[in-house]
Amino acid sequence: MRRDLALTGAARQMERPVRSIACLVFVAFLGLAFWAGAAWIAEVIMRTYGQSF
C-alpha cells in the first residue's frame, strides 16, 4: 500500500457511506424503542386506571 494514500485520508472516505447508514439505522432503532416504551407506559396507565373505576 502506498504511504501517501493512507496519510491523505483517501482510505477513510470509502467507509463514510457505511457509517451514515449505520447512524440512520441506530437513530431509527432509538425512535422505535422510544415509541414502544411510550406505548407500553400508556398501556400500563390505562390498565391501572381502567380497573379502578
BADRENBA-418878 format. One record per residue: residue number from 1; residue in one letter; x, y, z of N, C-alpha, C in turn. Coordinates in steps of 0.2 Angstrom, whole numbers. Layout:
# residues N
  num  residuo    npx    npy    npz   capx   capy   capz    cpx    cpy    cpz
  NUM        A      X      Y      Z      X      Y      Z      X      Y      Z
...
***
This chain:
# residues 53
  num  residuo    npx    npy    npz   capx   capy   capz    cpx    cpy    cpz
    1        M      4     -6      0      0      0      0      4      6      0
    2        R      3     11     -4      6     17     -4      5     21      2
    3        R     11     24      5     10     28     11      6     35     10
    4        D      7     38      4      3     44      4     -4     43      3
    5        L     -6     38      1    -14     36      1    -16     36      8
    6        A    -13     33     12    -15     32     19    -15     38     23
    7        L    -10     43     21     -9     49     25    -14     54     23
    8        T    -16     54     17    -20     60     14    -28     59     16
    9        G    -29     53     19    -36     52     21    -41     49     16
   10        A    -38     47     10    -42     44      5    -45     37      7
   11        A    -42     34     11    -44     27     13    -50     28     18
   12        R    -51     34     21    -56     35     26    -63     37     22
   13        Q    -62     40     16    -68     42     13    -72     36     10
   14        M    -69     30     10    -73     24      7    -78     22     12
   15        E    -77     22     19    -81     20     24    -86     24     26
   16        R    -86     30     23    -91     35     26    -98     33     24
   17        P   -100     31     18   -107     29     17   -110     23     22
   18        V   -105     19     24   -107     14     29   -108     17     35
   19        R   -104     22     37   -106     25     44   -112     29     44
   20        S   -114     32     38   -120     35     38   -126     31     38
   21        I   -126     25     35   -131     20     35   -132     17     42
   22        A   -126     16     45   -126     13     52   -129     19     57
   23        C   -128     25     56   -130     30     60   -138     31     59
   24        L   -140     30     53   -148     31     52   -151     25     55
   25        V   -148     19     54   -151     13     57   -151     14     65
   26        F   -146     16     68   -146     17     75   -151     22     77
   27        V   -152     28     74   -157     33     75   -164     30     75
   28        A   -165     26     69   -172     23     68   -173     18     74
   29        F   -168     14     76   -169      9     82   -171     13     88
   30        L   -167     19     90   -169     23     96   -176     26     95
   31        G   -178     28     89   -185     30     89   -190     25     90
   32        L   -189     19     87   -193     13     88   -194     11     96
   33        A   -188     11     99   -188      9    106   -191     15    110
   34        F   -191     21    108   -194     26    112   -202     25    111
   35        W   -204     24    105   -212     24    104   -214     17    107
   36        A   -210     12    107   -213      6    110   -213      7    118
   37        G   -208     10    121   -209     12    128   -214     16    130
   38        A   -216     21    125   -221     26    127   -228     22    126
   39        A   -229     18    121   -235     14    121   -236      9    127
   40        W   -230      6    129   -230      2    135   -233      5    141
   41        I   -230     11    142   -232     15    148   -239     17    148
   42        A   -241     19    142   -248     21    141   -253     15    142
   43        E   -251      9    140   -255      4    141   -255      2    149
   44        V   -250      3    152   -250      1    159   -254      6    163
   45        I   -254     13    161   -258     18    164   -265     16    163
   46        M   -267     15    157   -274     14    155   -277      7    159
   47        R   -272      2    159   -274     -4    163   -275     -2    170
   48        T   -271      2    173   -272      3    180   -278      7    182
   49        Y   -279     13    178   -285     17    179   -291     14    177
   50        G   -291      9    172   -297      6    170   -300      1    175
   51        Q   -296     -2    179   -298     -7    184   -301     -3    190
   52        S   -299      3    191   -301      6    197   -308      9    197
   53        F   -310     10    191   -317     14    191   -323      9    191
***
